[in-house]
């Protein structure tokens, strides 16, 4: 039997070689991991940071700042002309001349319409003749009465007849004057109901004149405002027909009593006639009755809705914290804060619906400190 060679005595069986290779690969892996300390922890931390950012709620914020705010009452009312006249024909006749059109400006006493006054002129002449006859008879009667040739009773009767004739003459002249229709007030012709040549019946409306030099708006204000509103307070008016424009006025009068049925009282605001303001326009009215020049404010959009007490979310260190506040005046888009916040605090104005106390947030846009720093860096 021959002895095995030296090469054959040092060879490994196939299974043994595979086990050795696996052990060698594991040892290399462990060695590489040992050469990179903390590598696994860094990847885990990076993954946690990405998850944290994914869970953060994007929000917009605004700074608590100081500004002037005013306490005001707002309401709506249509504008009305302070004076308006329906011009009525006081006598019958054909309209010989209609001298105005819709939109014309007239002054009190201006001639508007001339009616046919021929019949009235004849009555004037007739009554004047009768009056002159009685004046002559009464003069002779007085001379005869002085000579006691006429009884006192006959002389007195002539005096009464003369007074009646004079009254009839004045009435005839009055009816003749009605044939010339004049403007009872100054204003603008808003409506014309007749044309030249129309027959006009007595007591028929023929024109409408509106005084637009001063317009009024009547508000029915809740009784809780009775102590704050008074005559002379400034009033601001905006109308839907003229967007972007504001008109100034004042409270003219305040009703001294409260309507028991509605619990309101009447406030009348007046506005000097503006060229563009017209009676009938729908007005939105704001009455400022108090003002604070340096009040701490937040946007009204920051206030939480459906809360038992006023509150906002404040962003601190990437977290949203619910803070209860004490509200003061509400002035347009701003709300006065009387307590609970400091100037410069960042309050959430958008994205607050899904927030909870302690939620992680990511501030986007807005005038945040981070945004100001980034803007300064980019400028440099």
C-alpha positions as CSV (number, residue, x, y, z in Angstrom):
1,X,0.0,0.0,0.0
2,X,1.5,3.3,-1.1
3,X,1.8,6.3,1.2
4,X,-0.2,9.6,0.4
5,X,1.7,12.5,-1.1
6,X,2.6,15.7,0.8
7,X,0.1,17.8,-1.4
8,X,-2.7,15.5,-0.7
9,X,-2.1,15.5,3.0
10,X,-2.6,19.4,3.2
11,X,-5.8,19.7,1.0
12,X,-9.3,20.5,2.6
13,X,-12.5,18.7,1.7
14,X,-15.0,20.8,-0.4
15,X,-17.4,21.5,2.5
16,X,-14.6,22.7,4.7
17,X,-13.4,25.2,2.1
18,X,-16.9,26.8,1.9
19,X,-17.2,27.2,5.6
20,X,-13.8,28.9,5.7
21,X,-14.8,31.4,3.0
22,X,-18.1,32.3,4.8
23,X,-16.2,32.9,8.1
24,X,-13.6,35.0,6.2
25,X,-16.3,37.3,4.6
26,X,-18.1,37.8,8.0
27,X,-14.8,38.8,9.6
28,X,-14.2,41.3,6.8
29,X,-17.6,42.8,7.3
30,X,-17.1,43.2,11.0
31,X,-13.7,44.8,10.4
32,X,-15.2,47.4,8.0
33,X,-18.0,48.2,10.4
34,X,-15.3,48.7,13.1
35,X,-13.5,51.1,10.8
36,X,-16.6,53.3,10.5
37,X,-17.8,54.0,14.1
38,X,-21.3,55.5,14.4
39,X,-22.2,54.9,10.8
40,X,-25.4,52.9,11.6
41,X,-26.5,55.4,14.2
42,X,-26.1,58.3,11.7
43,X,-28.3,56.6,9.2
44,X,-30.9,55.9,11.9
45,X,-30.8,59.6,13.1
46,X,-31.2,60.8,9.5
47,X,-34.2,58.6,8.9
48,X,-35.8,59.9,12.1
49,X,-35.2,63.5,11.1
50,X,-36.9,62.9,7.7
51,X,-39.8,61.3,9.4
52,X,-40.1,64.2,11.9
53,X,-40.1,66.7,9.0
54,X,-42.8,64.7,7.2
55,X,-45.0,64.8,10.3
56,X,-44.7,68.6,10.8
57,X,-47.7,70.6,9.8
58,X,-47.0,73.5,7.4
59,X,-48.3,76.8,8.8
60,X,-48.1,80.5,8.1
61,X,-47.4,82.9,11.0
62,X,-47.5,86.6,11.7
63,X,-45.9,88.6,14.5
64,X,-47.8,90.2,17.3
65,X,-47.3,93.9,16.8
66,X,-48.6,97.3,17.9
67,X,-50.9,99.5,15.8
68,X,-53.9,101.8,16.1
69,X,-57.3,100.2,16.5
70,X,-60.7,101.6,16.8
71,X,-63.9,100.4,18.3
72,X,-66.7,100.8,15.8
73,X,-70.3,99.8,15.0
74,X,-71.1,98.6,11.5
75,X,-74.4,98.4,9.7
76,X,-76.1,98.7,6.4
77,X,-78.8,101.1,5.1
78,X,-80.0,102.6,1.8
79,X,-79.2,106.2,1.1
80,X,-82.2,108.6,1.1
81,X,-82.5,112.2,0.0
82,X,-83.2,114.5,3.0
83,X,-85.8,116.4,0.9
84,X,-88.0,115.2,-1.9
85,X,-91.0,116.8,-3.6
86,X,-93.6,115.4,-5.9
87,X,-94.7,118.4,-8.0
88,X,-98.5,118.4,-8.5
89,X,-100.5,120.4,-10.9
90,X,-103.0,122.5,-8.8
91,X,-105.2,123.4,-11.8
92,X,-106.2,121.7,-15.0
93,X,-105.0,122.7,-18.4
94,X,-102.9,121.8,-21.4
95,X,-99.1,121.7,-20.8
96,X,-97.9,124.5,-23.2
97,X,-94.2,124.1,-22.2
98,X,-92.3,121.6,-20.1
99,X,-89.0,123.3,-19.4
100,X,-87.0,120.6,-17.7
101,X,-85.7,117.1,-18.3
102,X,-84.7,114.3,-16.0
103,X,-81.4,115.1,-14.5
104,X,-81.7,118.9,-14.7
105,X,-80.7,120.8,-11.6
106,X,-83.3,123.3,-10.4
107,X,-83.6,125.9,-7.7
108,X,-86.6,126.7,-5.6
109,X,-88.9,129.1,-7.5
110,X,-87.7,128.1,-11.0
111,X,-90.4,127.7,-13.6
112,X,-90.9,124.1,-14.5
113,X,-94.1,123.9,-16.6
114,X,-96.5,126.4,-18.1
115,X,-100.2,125.3,-18.4
116,X,-102.9,127.0,-20.5
117,X,-104.3,129.6,-18.1
118,X,-106.7,131.4,-20.5
119,X,-109.8,130.4,-18.5
120,X,-108.2,131.5,-15.3
121,X,-107.2,134.8,-16.8
122,X,-110.8,135.5,-17.8
123,X,-112.0,134.8,-14.3
124,X,-109.4,137.3,-13.0
125,X,-110.8,139.9,-15.4
126,X,-114.4,139.2,-14.4
127,X,-113.7,139.3,-10.7
128,X,-111.7,142.5,-11.1
129,X,-114.5,144.2,-12.9
130,X,-117.0,143.2,-10.2
131,X,-114.7,144.4,-7.5
132,X,-114.2,147.8,-9.2
133,X,-118.0,148.2,-9.5
134,X,-118.6,147.4,-5.9
135,X,-115.7,149.7,-4.8
136,X,-117.5,152.6,-6.7
137,X,-120.9,151.8,-5.2
138,X,-119.5,151.6,-1.7
139,X,-117.7,154.9,-2.0
140,X,-121.0,156.7,-3.0
141,X,-122.8,154.8,-0.3
142,X,-120.4,156.2,2.3
143,X,-121.0,159.7,1.1
144,X,-124.8,159.3,1.3
145,X,-124.5,157.6,4.7
146,X,-122.6,160.7,6.0
147,X,-125.6,162.8,4.9
148,X,-128.0,160.2,6.4
149,X,-129.5,159.5,3.0
150,X,-128.7,155.8,3.1
151,X,-129.4,153.5,6.0
152,X,-126.5,152.0,7.9
153,X,-127.7,148.5,7.0
154,X,-127.5,149.1,3.3
155,X,-124.1,150.7,3.6
156,X,-122.8,147.7,5.7
157,X,-124.2,145.3,3.1
158,X,-122.2,147.0,0.3
159,X,-119.1,146.7,2.4
160,X,-119.6,142.9,2.8
161,X,-120.2,142.5,-1.0
162,X,-117.0,144.4,-1.7
163,X,-115.0,142.2,0.6
164,X,-116.4,139.1,-1.2
165,X,-115.5,140.5,-4.6
166,X,-112.0,141.2,-3.5
167,X,-111.6,137.6,-2.2
168,X,-113.0,136.3,-5.5
169,X,-110.4,138.3,-7.3
170,X,-107.6,137.0,-5.2
171,X,-108.8,133.5,-5.7
172,X,-108.9,134.0,-9.5
173,X,-105.4,135.4,-9.5
174,X,-104.2,132.5,-7.4
175,X,-105.7,130.0,-9.9
176,X,-104.0,131.9,-12.7
177,X,-100.7,131.6,-10.9
178,X,-101.1,127.9,-10.7
179,X,-100.9,127.7,-14.5
180,X,-97.2,128.5,-14.0
181,X,-95.7,125.5,-12.1
182,X,-92.5,126.3,-10.1
183,X,-90.0,124.2,-8.2
184,X,-91.0,123.9,-4.5
185,X,-87.4,122.9,-3.5
186,X,-83.9,123.0,-4.9
187,X,-82.7,119.7,-6.3
188,X,-82.5,117.4,-9.3
189,X,-85.4,116.4,-11.5
190,X,-85.6,112.6,-10.9
191,X,-88.8,111.9,-12.8
192,X,-91.1,113.5,-15.4
193,X,-94.6,112.3,-15.9
194,X,-95.9,114.6,-18.7
195,X,-94.8,115.9,-22.1
196,X,-95.6,119.2,-23.8
197,X,-99.1,119.1,-25.2
198,X,-100.5,116.7,-22.6
199,X,-103.7,117.7,-20.8
200,X,-103.1,117.8,-17.1
201,X,-105.8,117.2,-14.5
202,X,-105.7,119.1,-11.3
203,X,-103.9,117.4,-8.4
204,X,-102.0,115.2,-10.8
205,X,-98.3,114.5,-10.1
206,X,-96.2,115.8,-13.0
207,X,-92.6,115.9,-11.8
208,X,-90.4,114.6,-8.9
209,X,-87.5,116.6,-7.5
210,X,-84.9,115.1,-5.2
211,X,-82.5,117.2,-3.1
212,X,-79.2,115.4,-3.4
213,X,-77.2,118.1,-1.6
214,X,-77.5,116.1,1.6
215,X,-78.1,112.4,1.8
216,X,-79.2,110.4,4.9
217,X,-78.9,106.8,6.0
218,X,-81.1,105.5,8.8
219,X,-79.8,102.7,11.0
220,X,-81.6,100.6,13.5
221,X,-78.9,100.0,16.1
222,X,-79.1,97.5,19.0
223,X,-79.8,99.1,22.4
224,X,-76.4,98.0,23.8
225,X,-74.8,100.7,21.7
226,X,-77.0,103.5,23.1
227,X,-74.4,104.7,25.4
228,X,-71.6,104.8,22.8
229,X,-73.3,106.5,19.8
230,X,-74.0,110.3,19.8
231,X,-74.6,113.1,17.4
232,X,-71.5,114.4,15.8
233,X,-69.5,111.2,15.7
234,X,-67.7,110.6,12.3
235,X,-69.2,108.0,9.9
236,X,-67.5,106.2,7.0
237,X,-69.6,105.0,4.1
238,X,-68.9,102.6,1.3
239,X,-71.4,101.6,-1.4
240,X,-71.4,98.5,-3.6
241,X,-71.8,100.6,-6.7
242,X,-68.5,102.4,-6.1
243,X,-66.0,99.8,-4.9
244,X,-62.8,101.0,-3.3
245,X,-64.1,104.4,-2.4
246,X,-65.0,105.7,1.1
247,X,-67.2,108.7,1.9
248,X,-67.1,110.7,5.1
249,X,-70.2,111.8,7.1
250,X,-71.5,112.4,10.6
251,X,-74.3,111.2,12.9
252,X,-76.9,113.9,12.6
253,X,-79.4,112.7,15.2
254,X,-80.0,109.8,17.6
255,X,-83.5,108.7,18.7
256,X,-83.8,109.2,22.5
257,X,-86.0,106.1,23.0
258,X,-85.6,102.4,22.2
259,X,-88.2,100.5,20.3
260,X,-89.6,97.9,22.8
261,X,-90.5,95.5,20.0
262,X,-87.2,95.3,18.2
263,X,-84.8,96.4,20.9
264,X,-83.2,98.9,18.6
265,X,-83.0,102.7,18.4
266,X,-82.8,104.9,15.3
267,X,-79.6,106.6,14.3
268,X,-79.5,109.0,11.3
269,X,-76.2,109.7,9.5
270,X,-75.9,112.4,7.0
271,X,-73.5,112.8,4.1
272,X,-72.8,116.0,2.1
273,X,-73.9,115.6,-1.5
274,X,-71.3,113.9,-3.5
275,X,-71.5,113.9,-7.3
276,X,-71.4,110.1,-7.5
277,X,-73.6,109.3,-4.5
278,X,-77.2,108.8,-5.4
279,X,-80.4,108.2,-3.4
280,X,-81.3,104.5,-3.3
281,X,-77.7,103.2,-3.2
282,X,-77.0,100.5,-0.7
283,X,-74.5,101.7,1.9
284,X,-72.2,100.0,4.3
285,X,-71.6,102.2,7.3
286,X,-69.0,102.2,10.0
287,X,-69.1,104.4,13.1
288,X,-65.8,104.7,15.1
289,X,-66.6,105.7,18.7
290,X,-63.3,105.0,20.4
291,X,-59.6,104.6,19.3
292,X,-56.4,103.2,20.9
293,X,-53.2,104.4,19.2
294,X,-50.7,101.8,20.4
295,X,-52.6,98.6,20.9
296,X,-51.1,95.1,20.8
297,X,-52.8,93.3,17.8
298,X,-52.9,90.0,16.0
299,X,-54.6,89.2,12.6
300,X,-58.2,88.1,13.1
301,X,-57.3,85.1,11.0
302,X,-55.2,83.8,13.9
303,X,-58.1,83.5,16.3
304,X,-59.3,80.0,16.9
305,X,-62.9,79.3,16.0
306,X,-65.4,77.3,18.0
307,X,-63.5,77.9,21.2
308,X,-65.1,78.6,24.6
309,X,-62.5,81.4,25.2
310,X,-60.4,83.4,22.7
311,X,-57.1,81.6,21.9
312,X,-54.4,81.4,19.3
313,X,-51.5,79.0,18.4
314,X,-48.0,80.4,19.1
315,X,-45.0,78.8,17.4
316,X,-42.1,78.2,19.8
317,X,-39.1,75.9,18.9
318,X,-40.9,74.2,16.0
319,X,-43.9,73.4,18.2
320,X,-47.5,74.9,18.3
321,X,-48.6,76.0,21.7
322,X,-52.3,76.9,22.4
323,X,-52.4,80.2,24.3
324,X,-55.6,81.7,25.7
325,X,-55.8,85.5,25.2
326,X,-58.0,88.4,26.4
327,X,-59.5,90.2,23.4
328,X,-60.2,94.0,23.2
329,X,-61.5,95.8,20.1
330,X,-62.0,94.1,16.8
331,X,-61.1,96.5,14.0
332,X,-61.4,95.1,10.4
333,X,-58.7,92.4,9.9
334,X,-57.1,93.1,13.3
335,X,-57.9,92.0,16.8
336,X,-56.6,93.8,19.9
337,X,-55.0,91.6,22.5
338,X,-55.4,92.8,26.1
339,X,-53.5,89.9,27.7
340,X,-51.8,86.6,27.1
341,X,-49.3,87.5,24.4
342,X,-46.1,89.5,24.1
343,X,-45.0,91.7,21.3
344,X,-43.1,89.8,18.6
345,X,-44.6,86.4,19.3
346,X,-45.4,84.3,16.2
347,X,-49.0,83.3,15.9
348,X,-50.4,80.9,13.4
349,X,-52.6,82.5,10.7
350,X,-53.0,79.6,8.3
351,X,-52.9,75.9,8.8
352,X,-54.3,76.0,12.3
353,X,-57.3,73.7,11.6
354,X,-55.3,70.5,12.0
355,X,-53.1,71.7,14.8
356,X,-53.2,70.4,18.3
357,X,-51.4,71.7,21.4
358,X,-47.8,70.5,21.0
359,X,-48.0,69.7,17.3
360,X,-44.8,69.9,15.3
361,X,-45.0,72.7,12.7
362,X,-43.0,73.9,9.7
363,X,-43.2,77.6,9.0
364,X,-43.6,78.5,5.4
365,X,-43.6,82.1,4.0
366,X,-44.5,85.0,6.2
367,X,-42.3,87.5,8.0
368,X,-40.7,85.1,10.4
369,X,-37.3,85.5,12.1
370,X,-35.9,82.7,9.9
371,X,-37.2,84.5,6.8
372,X,-35.7,87.8,7.9
373,X,-32.3,86.1,8.5
374,X,-32.4,84.4,5.1
375,X,-33.3,87.7,3.4
376,X,-30.4,89.5,5.2
377,X,-27.9,86.7,4.1
378,X,-29.1,86.9,0.5
379,X,-28.7,90.7,0.6
380,X,-25.1,90.3,1.8
